[in-house]
């Protein structure tokens, strides 16, 4: 989103950015000014948005969450072929995203519940979840595996 540009709000309507306000100390954008616009053809950009929790009833406010993204534990496809398996451990195998905001519907999620987050993957609710913080673990990514890509590339080359 940028001044003068139009985007589509996910499950909503088109909006045009008319300006923004920055924090004087940090320089971070703290407010985006938009107006709803009618368009004959939907814009290419589609964005998700989350309402400001201070401006809506608590039942409709976004849920605060920590999201744990688990990836491949090892860098190689077959760790048994690596001389020192500890050197093959992927330091990026776990990414923890803090301060995430989720749909208010996830307030009802219980430990062990499973669901898909659009375009991200499949998740389950972790036992570390509290009434103040939802904790989600990604169990399966929707992205293609780096190992699968390698196998497909090898197959195309006739190996």
C-alpha positions as CSV (number, residue, x, y, z in Angstrom):
1,X,0.0,0.0,0.0
2,X,1.3,3.4,-0.9
3,X,-0.2,6.9,-1.4
4,X,-2.3,7.1,-4.5
5,X,-2.4,3.3,-4.9
6,X,-5.5,1.1,-4.7
7,X,-5.7,-2.3,-3.1
8,X,-8.4,-4.8,-2.3
9,X,-9.1,-5.6,1.3
10,X,-9.3,-9.4,1.7
11,X,-13.0,-10.4,1.8
12,X,-13.9,-6.7,1.5
13,X,-13.7,-3.8,-0.9
14,X,-11.2,-1.6,-2.7
15,X,-9.5,1.2,-0.9
16,X,-7.2,4.0,-2.1
17,X,-4.4,5.3,0.2
18,X,-4.8,9.0,0.5
19,X,-1.9,9.5,3.0
20,X,-0.3,8.4,6.2
21,X,0.9,9.6,9.6
22,X,4.4,8.8,11.0
23,X,5.5,8.8,14.7
24,X,7.7,11.8,15.1
25,X,10.2,10.0,17.2
26,X,10.5,6.6,15.5
27,X,9.5,7.4,12.0
28,X,7.2,4.4,11.9
29,X,3.9,4.7,10.1
30,X,1.2,4.7,12.8
31,X,-1.9,5.6,10.7
32,X,-2.8,4.9,7.1
33,X,-5.5,7.2,5.6
34,X,-7.7,5.5,3.0
35,X,-11.0,6.0,1.2
36,X,-13.3,3.3,-0.2
37,X,-13.4,3.4,-4.0
38,X,-15.4,1.8,-6.6
39,X,-13.4,0.0,-9.3
40,X,-14.4,-1.7,-12.5
41,X,-11.6,-4.3,-12.3
42,X,-10.3,-5.5,-8.9
43,X,-6.7,-4.3,-8.2
44,X,-3.9,-6.8,-8.3
45,X,-2.9,-6.2,-4.7
46,X,-5.0,-7.9,-2.0
47,X,-4.1,-7.3,1.6
48,X,-5.3,-8.7,4.9
49,X,-6.2,-6.2,7.6
50,X,-6.8,-6.3,11.3
51,X,-9.1,-3.9,13.1
52,X,-7.6,-1.7,15.9
53,X,-8.7,-3.5,19.1
54,X,-9.3,-0.2,20.8
55,X,-12.1,0.8,18.4
56,X,-14.3,-2.3,18.5
57,X,-16.1,-4.5,21.1
58,X,-13.8,-7.0,22.8
59,X,-15.5,-10.0,21.2
60,X,-14.5,-8.7,17.8
61,X,-11.0,-7.7,18.7
62,X,-8.1,-9.7,17.2
63,X,-6.6,-12.5,19.3
64,X,-2.9,-12.0,20.4
65,X,-0.8,-15.0,19.4
66,X,2.6,-16.5,19.3
67,X,3.2,-18.6,16.1
68,X,5.9,-21.3,16.0
69,X,7.0,-22.1,12.5
70,X,8.8,-25.5,12.4
71,X,11.0,-26.2,9.4
72,X,13.4,-29.0,8.4
73,X,15.6,-30.0,11.3
74,X,18.5,-30.9,9.0
75,X,19.9,-29.1,6.0
76,X,20.5,-32.3,4.0
77,X,17.9,-34.7,2.7
78,X,19.6,-37.7,4.2
79,X,21.4,-36.9,7.4
80,X,22.8,-40.5,7.6
81,X,25.1,-39.6,4.7
82,X,26.6,-36.7,6.6
83,X,29.8,-37.4,8.5
84,X,29.0,-35.1,11.5
85,X,25.2,-34.9,11.8
86,X,25.4,-32.1,14.4
87,X,27.0,-29.9,11.8
88,X,23.9,-30.5,9.6
89,X,21.4,-29.2,12.1
90,X,19.4,-26.3,10.6
91,X,19.6,-23.3,13.0
92,X,16.6,-21.8,11.3
93,X,14.4,-24.9,11.9
94,X,12.3,-23.0,14.4
95,X,11.1,-19.4,14.0
96,X,9.0,-17.9,16.7
97,X,6.7,-15.0,15.6
98,X,5.5,-12.9,18.6
99,X,2.9,-10.2,18.6
100,X,0.8,-11.8,15.9
101,X,-2.9,-10.9,15.6
102,X,-5.4,-13.5,14.6
103,X,-9.1,-13.7,13.7
104,X,-11.5,-13.3,16.7
105,X,-12.9,-16.7,15.8
106,X,-9.6,-18.3,17.1
107,X,-10.5,-17.1,20.6
108,X,-12.6,-20.4,20.8
109,X,-9.6,-22.6,19.9
110,X,-8.7,-25.3,22.4
111,X,-5.4,-27.1,23.0
112,X,-5.1,-29.7,20.3
113,X,-7.5,-28.1,17.8
114,X,-6.2,-28.2,14.2
115,X,-6.8,-25.9,11.3
116,X,-5.4,-24.3,8.2
117,X,-4.3,-20.7,8.1
118,X,-4.8,-19.4,4.6
119,X,-1.7,-19.6,2.4
120,X,0.6,-20.4,5.4
121,X,0.0,-24.0,6.5
122,X,-1.6,-26.3,9.0
123,X,-1.5,-25.5,12.7
124,X,-2.4,-26.9,16.1
125,X,-3.0,-25.2,19.3
126,X,-0.1,-25.7,21.7
127,X,-0.5,-26.6,25.5
128,X,1.4,-23.3,26.2
129,X,-1.7,-21.4,25.3
130,X,-3.2,-19.2,28.0
131,X,-6.4,-17.1,28.1
132,X,-4.2,-14.1,27.2
133,X,-2.1,-15.6,24.5
134,X,-2.9,-18.2,21.8
135,X,0.2,-20.3,20.9
136,X,0.1,-22.1,17.5
137,X,2.5,-24.7,16.1
138,X,2.8,-25.1,12.4
139,X,2.6,-28.8,11.7
140,X,2.8,-28.6,7.9
141,X,3.8,-25.9,5.5
142,X,1.9,-25.2,2.3
143,X,5.2,-24.4,0.6
144,X,6.9,-27.1,-1.5
145,X,9.8,-28.8,0.3
146,X,13.3,-27.9,-0.6
147,X,14.0,-31.6,-1.0
148,X,11.0,-32.1,-3.3
149,X,12.2,-29.2,-5.5
150,X,15.6,-30.9,-5.7
151,X,14.1,-34.2,-6.7
152,X,11.9,-32.5,-9.4
153,X,15.0,-30.7,-10.8
154,X,17.0,-33.9,-11.0
155,X,14.1,-35.7,-12.7
156,X,13.9,-32.9,-15.3
157,X,17.6,-33.3,-16.0
158,X,17.1,-37.1,-16.4
159,X,19.1,-38.1,-13.3
